[in-house]
Amino acid sequence: MQGIEPKFHNSLTERMEYYRYLLKETTDDPQSHGFDIISHTSELLELYEDYLNNKKQLEKSIKNYKQYHNDLRKILTPKLRELKRRKEKK
């Protein structure tokens, strides 16, 4: 997650900066980039929503994995202790 997320975040921030630049330009010439800005902004919004959904799913998967790991550890730890006790008694 740490390797992929910053790259995606940087890509989104670069696009946001570009769209801000376009917005600043359109204040000078309102007819030149109006449609481009709307389409790019909607594209950016869709990408950001996908990013948030993916991040939410990833966090949920990590949480489920941690819970699964903890449950296994709770089951295995007593069994390992019992095996060690048996080995020491022999």
Buried (B, 14 or more C-beta within 10 A) or exposed (E): EEEEEEEBEEEBEEBBEEBEEBEEEBEEEEEEBEEEBEEBBEEBEEBBEEBEEEBEEEEEEEEEEEEEEEEEEEEEEEEEEEEEEEEEEE
